[in-house]
Amino acid sequence: MKQGLWVAYGVLLLGAGWLALAVTGKLGGWANHLGRHLPPLLMLVATLAIPVLAALCSLHLQIDWKIRLALLVLLVTCVPLLTVVFNTHPVVTVVVVVVFMVEEFAIIPLINRRWTERG
């Protein structure tokens, strides 16, 4: 499986697992407690950064592996905040998830395919 799809499926599984645990109540109280201690602007910026971080991790760019790993860790840190941000900004959260899905499964594979055909 290609690198971009690994990132996409990994982020989806992480987000789905976190959401399932939050909805069932296993993490619900902990997530709400975390949401009260983080600044709302930080949570909103982290949510809006998810598509950008996913693109940087998935595209075939000439990025050093250490920087790519740091971006991936940052992405994995931002994804669980979606459940916390959903309480205050549900529309923004849904838009970010839809943009992420379209980007990871339609736009990025197309760009990567064109780049590999050129080079």
BELHUBEL-V690634 format. One line per field, one symbol per residue. ss: DSSP state (2 for helix, 1 for strand, 0 for the rest). phi: phi as a letter, one per 40 degrees, with the letter a starting at -180 (. if undefined). A space follows every 10 residues. Layout:
ss: ???
phi: ???
This chain:
ss: 0022222222 2222222222 2220000222 2222222002 2222222222 2222222200 0000222222 2222222220 2222220002 2222222222 2222222222 222222220
phi: .cdccccccc cccccccccc ccccgcbdcc cccccccccd cccccccccd cccccccccc ccbdcccccc cccccccccc cdcccdcbbc cccccccccd ccccbbccdc ccccccccc
